[in-house]
Amino acid sequence: MRDFSVCVFCGARDGANPLYARAARDLGLAIATAGMRLVYGAGDVGLMGHIARAAQEAGGDTFGVIPTHLMAREVGKRDLTRFVITETMHERKKVMFMNCDAVVMMPGGAGSLDEFFEVLTWRQLGLHDKPIILMNTAGYWDRLTDLLHHVVTDGFADASLLGFVETADTPADILARLNTYRAA
């Protein structure tokens, strides 16, 4: 079986709910323990830092991608298995996406939403068929899924859009789904 890589988009902050950081650590541990590679934004702050450190502590393979202008702000984590510096945010997203088999979206802010909508749009346009999973810790993405339903209901997207995104509540749920895709 070939290696399986999981791109995790997540916040450069911890967020208000301590469950987010705990979920990031648990997901990083689960990805590493399952022998999957973590692909993420190469920061050592917020949820990014939690997931990467947990994966590293479990002996996992880590692949981080960060643009030059965020090296100081996101504290570029240079001790990863692979550390890539890009010129732009768009290049960062492209490199992360091209080096993964599945995408998981943890809680995050505008940057995470930008990453999510870009890979969702690529999927809608038929440019890929990789799974996209929202990690809905403490219901964080409920409003986003409501918005996607609204977009479809009001006729701005085909109902197939809703089938491109899955939701899962816990790291264990995410890992179970990733294992299904990995086995396929």
Phi, psi and omega in degrees: 000132181286163178300151180236127183245138182242118175274123178247117173267130181200171186288151173271010174231164178280337185079174186280335185259122180300342178296332181295313180295319179298316179296322178297315178297316181296321179291318177301316177298315182296317179298313181294315182297328179281357180079019177266158177264135175271125172246127183203185188282009171067013177273157177244030179232159175058209181297329177302313180296318180299313184293319181292314180298320179295318178296317179296315181299332179270006178082019184281160176276127183235134182233111183246144181228126183218139176281153183306319185290351178252003182305312181283315185297318181260006178051071181315124185270093187283350183268021178284165176301317176222132184232117183242133176250129179248170178276325187229165175297320180298317177298321178303309181300317182296314181296317178299312183294319182291344181252026179224165176250343180207156179240132174240134181247109175272174174306145180185185183252214185300321179297317178294320177296320177301314180298314180300309184293330177293312181290329176293317178297317178301321179293316180300325180277000179080019181277347176199168175228027179288143178293145176235119184238125174273121175274102190270053181303125178054031178072019186305321185264011180305316181291328177293316179293325174299317179298317179298319176297320178297317179300318179289312181302321181273010170082018180263359174204152176290152179301338179301335179306320183294334179281350180275350184233131175249158172237148176215146187267333187229161174302324178297319177297318179299311183298320178300317179292318178299321178296326176296314180292323181297322182286339184288000000 
